[in-house]
């Protein structure tokens, strides 16, 4: 945190020192711009509760050798996807071959990773204030955002970058974005559970420094639209559940109660046995991939990361951190271009969309734009199919003196039980979404 006196006016003020905000500050400072980064927590990452998995391709563009100095937890070499019934699981287990550094992914703890990334931005010349709360944005007579208010102090800038996370209170307050509907948001509950390194590696069959990313669907959310996750860290694991807000309206249990039941599931309980809870937190997650009425830029401001809704949950993986970096890169490129031209007009940031298109972000968002709607329209994915898969596997592996039926007969039996027409419709709808 900088102790130098603040300038009267900055080139850019960034609100939020998460991965998006710090990445943007790093790039702007490298370009020689006067950047102020504001963070409400006393430490970057203190209030960030994402799962968390970092795909390295995006950050390696900014810091090519980041893996040699960043506080990463484990290199993900094992992928698991499980459909949970109340008492069992059907699991797909994939082990990675050796990966090139730029295609690897790592588990991270944001309370350790975010301060490191912030330090990179400060080393490049960005100023940072921690433990400050932005009360409001400042706009001029032409409704162009030109600064922020903190307590009784006003700070001005040519541009303001909003990286305050999924709960975009400032952007909503100033009507820069519409208040999200419950069906476009999810809420997650997460625990960090301490386990000795050797115990963790034994339970997940991992080699030292290797890690597992495990996604769950079905009984983990009591059949509600959502899922569960586990990420292994060095000497802990991140365990959590995520549910679409609208799907919780008729839930018989609260999300913390659903989380408690998940912890006691026969598949999970042995894995977390004798662990110690280090953290317990909740987190909002954007799921409106289509963006609807949301605008990610306007006169004097840009939204990046979760504040812009850049998060994708395909069911088999969740992507947020890499998209935060891509949006930060596009925002920085847009601002630097305007700054070099000395264009401080209300339309100076109109190139943001073109900068986003130069990354893979918009094409990725377009590819998976139908997934949230598909999940809400196909509740059978979360209540019917996990139990169906468990019953099928039970029949497949239950043997006695009676000759088992042919596999084709067993498959046909469960297809009819599911409803042939409904099954085909779900397959077509799911295939189109992916």
C-alpha positions in Angstrom: 0.0 0.0 0.0 1.4 3.4 -1.0 2.1 6.0 1.7 2.8 8.8 -0.8 0.3 11.7 -0.9 -2.4 11.3 -3.5 -2.5 13.4 -6.6 -5.5 15.7 -7.2 -6.4 13.8 -10.4 -5.5 10.4 -11.8 -5.6 9.0 -15.2 -7.5 6.0 -14.0 -9.2 5.0 -10.7 -9.9 1.3 -10.3 -12.5 0.1 -7.7 -11.6 -3.4 -6.5 -8.3 -5.2 -6.1 -9.3 -8.6 -7.1 -7.7 -10.4 -10.0 -9.5 -8.2 -12.6 -8.7 -4.9 -10.9 -5.0 -5.7 -10.1 -4.4 -7.1 -13.6 -5.8 -3.9 -15.1 -3.8 -1.7 -12.8 -0.6 -3.7 -13.7 -1.1 -3.1 -17.4 -2.0 0.6 -17.1 0.9 1.3 -14.8 3.3 -0.4 -17.1 2.2 1.9 -19.8 3.2 4.9 -17.6 -0.3 5.9 -16.6 -1.1 7.4 -13.2 -3.3 4.7 -11.6 -5.1 4.5 -8.2 -6.5 1.1 -7.1 -9.0 1.2 -4.3 -9.9 -1.8 -2.2 -12.5 -2.0 0.7 -10.8 -4.9 2.5 -7.7 -4.5 4.6 -6.0 -7.0 2.4 -6.6 -7.9 -1.3 -8.5 -11.1 -1.6 -9.8 -11.0 2.0 -13.4 -10.9 0.8 -13.0 -12.9 -2.4 -14.5 -16.3 -1.9 -14.3 -17.9 -5.4 -13.6 -21.7 -5.5 -10.8 -21.3 -6.9 -9.0 -22.5 -10.0 -6.8 -20.4 -12.2 -6.2 -21.3 -15.9 -2.7 -20.0 -16.6 -3.1 -19.0 -20.3 -4.6 -15.6 -19.5 -2.2 -14.5 -16.7 0.8 -15.8 -18.6 0.1 -13.1 -21.2 0.7 -10.5 -18.5 3.4 -12.2 -16.4 4.9 -15.0 -18.5 6.8 -16.6 -15.6 4.2 -16.1 -13.0 4.1 -19.7 -11.9 7.7 -19.5 -10.6 6.8 -16.8 -8.0 3.1 -16.7 -7.5 1.7 -18.5 -4.4 -0.1 -21.2 -6.3 -1.5 -24.2 -4.4 -1.4 -27.3 -6.7 -1.1 -28.1 -10.4 -4.5 -29.7 -11.4 -3.7 -33.1 -12.9 -7.0 -34.9 -11.9 -10.5 -34.0 -13.1 -13.6 -35.7 -11.5 -17.2 -35.3 -12.3 -19.8 -37.0 -10.1 -23.6 -37.5 -10.2 -24.7 -37.9 -6.7 -27.8 -39.7 -5.4 -28.6 -39.6 -1.7 -26.3 -42.6 -0.9 -24.0 -43.1 -3.9 -22.1 -41.5 -6.8 -21.4 -42.2 -10.5 -18.0 -40.6 -11.2 -15.9 -39.8 -14.3 -12.2 -39.6 -13.4 -9.7 -38.2 -15.8 -5.9 -37.9 -15.2 -4.0 -35.3 -17.2 -0.9 -36.1 -19.2 2.0 -33.6 -18.7 0.9 -30.1 -19.7 2.8 -27.1 -21.1 3.0 -24.2 -18.6 0.7 -22.0 -20.7 -2.1 -24.6 -20.8 -1.9 -25.7 -17.1 -4.3 -24.8 -14.4 -3.7 -24.4 -10.6 -5.8 -24.3 -7.5 -5.3 -21.0 -5.6 -6.4 -19.5 -2.3 -7.4 -15.9 -3.1 -6.3 -14.7 0.3 -2.7 -15.6 -0.7 -2.8 -15.0 -4.5 -4.5 -11.6 -4.7 -2.0 -9.8 -2.4 0.8 -11.2 -4.6 -0.9 -9.9 -7.8 -1.5 -6.5 -6.2 2.2 -6.3 -5.3 3.0 -6.8 -9.0 0.8 -3.9 -9.9 2.4 -1.7 -7.2 5.9 -2.7 -8.4 4.9 -1.4 -11.8 3.9 1.9 -10.4 0.2 1.7 -9.4 -0.9 3.3 -6.2 -3.2 1.4 -3.9 -5.4 2.2 -0.9 -6.7 -0.6 1.2 -9.5 -0.5 3.7 -11.3 2.3 2.0 -15.0 2.2 0.9 -16.1 4.1 -2.2 -19.5 5.7 -1.3 -20.4 7.0 -4.8 -19.2 7.8 -8.3 -18.9 11.3 -9.5 -20.3 12.4 -12.8 -20.0 15.8 -14.6 -22.7 17.8 -16.2 -22.7 15.6 -19.3 -23.3 12.5 -17.1 -19.7 11.3 -17.7 -18.2 9.4 -14.8 -15.1 11.4 -13.7 -14.2 10.2 -10.2 -15.2 8.7 -6.8 -16.3 9.9 -3.4 -14.9 8.3 -0.2 -16.3 9.8 3.0 -15.9 13.5 2.6 -13.1 13.2 0.0 -13.5 13.4 -3.8 -10.9 11.9 -6.1 -11.0 12.6 -9.9 -9.9 10.7 -12.9 -10.3 10.6 -16.7 -11.7 7.1 -16.4 -13.1 4.8 -13.7 -12.8 1.0 -13.9 -15.4 -0.9 -11.8 -14.1 -4.2 -10.6 -16.2 -4.5 -7.5 -17.3 -8.1 -8.1 -20.7 -9.7 -8.8 -22.5 -7.6 -6.3 -22.1 -4.4 -8.3 -23.7 -2.0 -5.8 -22.0 1.1 -7.1 -22.9 0.3 -10.7 -26.5 -0.4 -9.7 -26.7 2.7 -7.6 -25.8 4.9 -10.5 -27.9 2.9 -12.9 -25.0 1.9 -15.0 -26.3 -1.7 -14.9 -29.8 -3.1 -14.2 -30.4 -4.9 -10.9 -30.0 -8.6 -11.7 -32.9 -10.9 -11.6 -32.6 -14.0 -9.3 -32.5 -16.4 -12.2 -29.4 -14.6 -13.5 -27.4 -15.0 -10.3 -26.2 -17.9 -8.2 -25.0 -18.0 -4.6 -22.3 -20.2 -3.2 -21.2 -21.4 0.2 -17.6 -22.5 0.6 -15.4 -23.9 3.4 -11.6 -24.2 3.5 -10.8 -27.4 5.4 -7.3 -28.1 6.7 -5.7 -31.5 6.1 -2.1 -32.6 6.3 -0.5 -32.7 2.9 0.2 -36.5 3.0 -3.3 -37.2 4.1 -4.8 -35.1 1.3 -2.6 -36.8 -1.3 -3.4 -40.3 0.0 -7.2 -39.6 -0.1 -7.1 -38.2 -3.6 -4.3 -40.5 -4.9 -2.1 -37.5 -5.8 1.6 -37.1 -6.2 3.2 -34.2 -4.3 2.2 -30.7 -5.7 -0.5 -32.3 -7.9 -4.1 -31.4 -7.4 -7.7 -32.4 -8.1 -10.7 -30.5 -9.3 -14.0 -32.3 -8.6 -17.4 -31.2 -9.7 -20.7 -32.6 -8.4 -24.4 -32.5 -9.4 -27.5 -34.0 -7.9 -27.9 -34.6 -4.2 -25.2 -32.1 -3.3 -27.9 -29.4 -3.9 -30.9 -31.5 -3.0 -31.7 -31.6 -6.7 -31.8 -27.9 -7.1 -30.2 -26.1 -10.1 -26.5 -25.9 -9.1 -23.7 -28.1 -8.0 -20.9 -28.8 -5.6 -17.1 -28.6 -5.9 -13.8 -29.6 -4.3 -10.4 -28.1 -5.1 -7.3 -29.5 -3.4 -4.8 -27.0 -2.0 -1.4 -27.7 -0.6 -2.6 -28.6 2.9 -6.3 -27.9 2.7 -9.2 -28.3 0.4 -11.9 -25.9 -0.8 -15.4 -27.5 -0.5 -18.6 -25.8 -1.5 -22.0 -25.7 -3.1 -23.6 -23.3 -5.6 -27.3 -22.8 -6.3 -29.2 -20.6 -8.7 -31.0 -17.9 -6.6 -34.3 -18.5 -8.2 -34.1 -22.3 -7.6 -33.9 -21.7 -3.9 -37.3 -20.0 -3.7 -39.1 -23.3 -3.0 -36.2 -25.1 -1.3 -37.0 -26.8 2.0 -33.6 -26.1 3.4 -31.4 -23.0 3.4 -28.1 -23.1 1.5 -26.0 -23.5 4.7 -28.2 -26.5 5.6 -27.7 -27.9 2.1 -24.0 -27.4 2.6 -24.1 -29.4 5.9 -25.9 -32.2 4.2 -23.3 -32.2 1.4 -20.5 -32.5 4.0 -22.2 -35.6 5.4 -22.7 -37.4 2.1 -21.2 -40.9 2.1 -18.8 -39.8 -0.7 -17.7 -36.6 1.0 -17.6 -37.5 4.7 -14.5 -39.9 4.4 -12.6 -37.3 2.4 -13.0 -34.5 4.9 -12.7 -36.7 8.0 -10.7 -35.1 10.8 -10.3 -31.9 8.8 -10.3 -28.5 10.5 -12.4 -25.7 9.2 -10.3 -22.6 8.5 -12.8 -20.4 6.6 -16.6 -20.3 5.9 -18.0 -17.8 3.4 -20.6 -17.0 0.9 -20.3 -15.5 -2.6 -22.5 -14.2 -5.4 -21.8 -15.5 -8.9 -23.1 -14.0 -12.2 -24.8 -16.4 -14.5 -26.4 -14.1 -17.1 -24.1 -15.0 -20.0 -26.4 -13.2 -22.5 -25.9 -10.0 -20.6 -29.5 -8.8 -21.4 -29.7 -5.0 -20.6 -26.3 -4.9 -18.9 -23.7 -2.5 -20.5 -20.1 -3.1 -19.7 -19.0 0.5 -20.6 -20.2 4.0 -20.9 -19.1 7.6 -20.6 -16.0 7.5 -18.4 -16.3 4.0 -17.1 -15.7 0.3 -17.8 -16.8 -2.8 -16.0 -14.5 -5.8 -15.8 -14.5 -9.3 -14.2 -17.5 -10.4 -12.3 -18.9 -6.9 -12.3 -19.3 -7.2 -16.0 -20.8 -10.7 -15.6 -17.8 -12.5 -17.1 -18.2 -16.0 -15.6 -19.1 -19.3 -17.3 -20.3 -22.5 -15.5 -20.6 -25.3 -18.0 -21.3 -27.9 -15.3 -18.0 -29.7 -15.8 -15.9 -26.7 -15.1 -16.3 -23.1 -13.8 -14.3 -20.2 -15.4 -14.1 -16.8 -13.8 -10.5 -15.9 -13.0 -9.2 -16.3 -16.5 -12.1 -14.3 -17.9 -11.3 -11.6 -15.3 -7.8 -11.3 -16.6 -9.0 -11.2 -20.3 -11.5 -8.4 -19.5 -8.8 -6.5 -17.6 -6.5 -6.8 -20.6 -9.2 -5.5 -23.0 -10.0 -2.6 -20.7 -6.4 -1.6 -20.3 -5.8 -1.8 -24.0 -8.9 0.5 -24.6 -7.8 3.0 -22.0 -4.2 3.1 -23.1 -5.3 3.7 -26.7 -7.5 6.6 -25.6 -4.8 8.1 -23.4 -2.2 8.0 -26.1 -4.6 9.9 -28.4 -5.4 12.3 -25.5 -9.0 11.5 -26.2 -10.9 12.2 -22.9 -14.3 12.5 -24.5 -17.4 10.6 -23.4 -17.0 8.2 -26.3 -13.3 7.5 -25.6 -14.0 4.0 -24.4 -16.2 2.9 -27.3 -13.4 0.6 -28.5 -13.9 -1.7 -25.4 -16.1 -4.1 -27.3 -13.6 -4.4 -30.1 -10.8 -5.0 -27.6 -12.9 -7.7 -25.9 -13.4 -9.4 -29.3 -9.6 -9.6 -29.8 -9.5 -11.9 -26.8 -11.3 -15.2 -26.7 -13.7 -13.9 -24.0 -16.7 -12.9 -26.2 -16.6 -16.0 -28.3 -16.5 -18.1 -25.2 -19.5 -16.2 -23.7 -21.3 -16.6 -27.0 -20.5 -20.4 -27.1 -22.1 -21.1 -23.8 -24.8 -18.4 -23.7 -27.7 -20.9 -23.6 -26.4 -23.0 -20.6 -28.0 -21.0 -17.8 -31.4 -21.0 -19.4 -31.0 -24.7 -20.3 -30.2 -25.6 -16.7 -33.3 -23.8 -15.4 -35.5 -25.5 -18.0 -34.1 -28.9 -17.4 -34.4 -29.6 -13.6 -34.2 -33.3 -14.4 -30.4 -32.8 -14.8 -30.2 -32.2 -11.1 -32.9 -34.4 -9.6 -33.8 -37.2 -12.0 -30.7 -38.1 -14.0 -28.3 -38.5 -11.0 -30.6 -40.9 -9.4 -31.2 -42.7 -12.7 -27.5 -43.1 -13.2 -27.0 -44.5 -9.7 -29.8 -47.0 -10.2 -28.4 -48.1 -13.6 -24.9 -48.7 -12.1 -26.4 -50.6 -9.2 -28.2 -53.0 -11.6 -25.1 -53.3 -13.7 -22.8 -54.4 -10.9 -25.3 -56.4 -8.8 -24.7 -60.0 -9.7 -26.1 -63.3 -8.4 -26.8 -66.8 -9.6 -29.3 -65.4 -12.2 -27.7 -64.5 -15.5 -27.7 -60.7 -16.0 -29.7 -59.2 -18.8 -27.9 -58.0 -21.9 -26.5 -54.5 -21.6 -28.7 -53.3 -24.4 -31.8 -54.5 -22.5 -30.6 -52.7 -19.4 -30.0 -49.5 -21.3 -33.5 -49.7 -22.9 -35.1 -50.4 -19.6 -33.7 -47.1 -18.1 -34.4 -45.2 -21.3 -38.0 -46.1 -21.0 -38.1 -45.4 -17.3 -36.8 -41.9 -18.0 -39.3 -41.4 -20.8 -38.0 -41.7 -24.4 -39.5 -38.4 -25.6 -38.2 -36.4 -22.6 -34.8 -38.0 -22.8 -34.4 -37.2 -26.5 -35.6 -33.6 -25.9 -33.1 -33.2 -23.1 -30.3 -34.6 -25.2 -31.0 -32.2 -28.1 -31.4 -29.2 -25.8 -28.3 -30.1 -23.8 -26.3 -30.7 -27.0 -27.2 -27.4 -28.5 -26.3 -25.5 -25.3 -22.8 -27.1 -25.2 
